[in-house]
Amino acid sequence: MSKILIRGAKVLGGEPQDVLIDGGTIAEVGRGLSAEGAGRAGGAQDVTVVEAEGKVLLPGLVDLHTHLREPGREDSETVLTGTRAAASGGFTTVFAMANTFPVADTAGVVEQVWRLGKEHGYCDVQPIGAVTVGLEGKKLAELGAMHESAAGVTVFSDDGKCVHDAVIMRRALEYVKAFGGVVAQHAQEPRLTEGAEMNEGVVSAELGLGGWPAVAEESIIARDVLLADHVGSRVHICHLSTAGSVEIVRWAKSRGIAVTAEVTPHHLLLTDELVRTYNPVYKVNPPLRTERDVMALREALADGTIDIVATDHAPHPHEDKDCEWAAAAMGMVGLETALSVVQETMVDTGLLDWAGVADRMSVKPAQIGQATGHGRPVSAGEPANLTLVDTAYRGLVEPAGFASRSRNTPYEGRELPGRVTHTWLRGKATLVDGKLT
């Protein structure tokens, strides 16, 4: 592996510096580093120089909530195409949700996903194990076996379905506490969302579509933070989407309860007003909420009440989205646009600086998921998991050019800022000048 000299990058948005990568490690960070002096002693010079003037260098992004679909729905996505999409978006590790076919509720299935990630090499893949067998909410899955497997599972979720039984949720929290794991809850009270197709409010009333009330999310979050407090365990809230949910998490943190929460890029930008188009690309779980909710989510991400951004990358084939609203699948792809949306909603608005973005999209998700070697400082001796961003770029989103197998993006034809130009996984380039290697 040749040495790489990244010249003149704004590390975490700060003053320009040079970064020298040697093998899989950051060898040196400073000003005026010399490419000529970077060769191995006694050997031929073999240095790749990347001119990065004006660009921002971040630790490789970490996504705690990705749907890779394999095994079982390879028509939507595979581990290969999903990790290529991840590298294109600046990610060096993703956590793969368990709602595959078969469900990732055994050591065998999580190891299969983990090994596919190892084989393809575009980013690290950490499987998330199901909380209950078959995502049915009735019996705990093999949590311990999945943790002890080669995949080393630390995060468990029935995402796509809520662990709605309080006793099952309590038992799961007690079980993962033994090895420092975390339960990631899809907060959706099922009885309150029967027949729901969009956010419950003015727009749903005018359109005559079944409403999805905020309380369906908030009631589960309130219950689960109290359960986590009762058993002394960790709970993580997936795709938090309402202003009320923010207040509950804020209260729980003020009490010292071990809760973390994520927000998706689309909930930071889009509102339920878009459903007036009846375009199924805007159909998602949880649904797009109101402008008031969007503003509350941005403020909560800025002040740390919401810990991280997670994509909830949910690919679907054309036929599952290009249909009438009622029949359409829920979900949006997000890996390749996440950083751009965060730049537009958080950085360009002054709510976060680039160091804050690194914290919310790399450092904290790596800590929550225990992704060793990721979310580390950009400094000498650290693993060279890095992404370089041209923050001055503005361009239209063109899904035809996505690396993902699916194209169900809500941003098609929309101008967004920022473009990932390079991604390195342990010093190996996975993306160069915006093209996958």
Buried (B, 14 or more C-beta within 10 A) or exposed (E): BBBBBBBBBBBBBBEBBBBBBBBBBBBBBEEEBEBEEBBEEEEEEEBBEBEBEEBBBBBBBBBBBBBBBBBEBBBBBBBBBBBBBBBBBBBBBBBBBBBBEBBBBBBBBBBBBBBBBEEBBBBBBBBBBBBBBBBEBEEBBBBBBBBEBEBBBBBBBBBBBBBBEEEBBBBBBBBBBEEEBBBBBBBBBEEBBEEBBBBBBEBBEEBEBBBBBBBBBBBBBBBBBBBBBEBEBBBBBBBBBBBBBBBBBBBBBEEEBBBBBBBBBBBBBBBBEBBEEBBBBBBBBBBBBBEEBBEBBBBBBBEEBBBBBBBBBBBBBEEBBBEEBEEBBBBBBBBBBBBBBBBBBBBEEEBBBBBBBBBBBBBBBBBBBBBEBBBBBBEBEBBBBBBBBBBEBEEEBEBEEBBBBBBBBBBBEBEBBBBBBBBBBBBBBBBBEEEBE
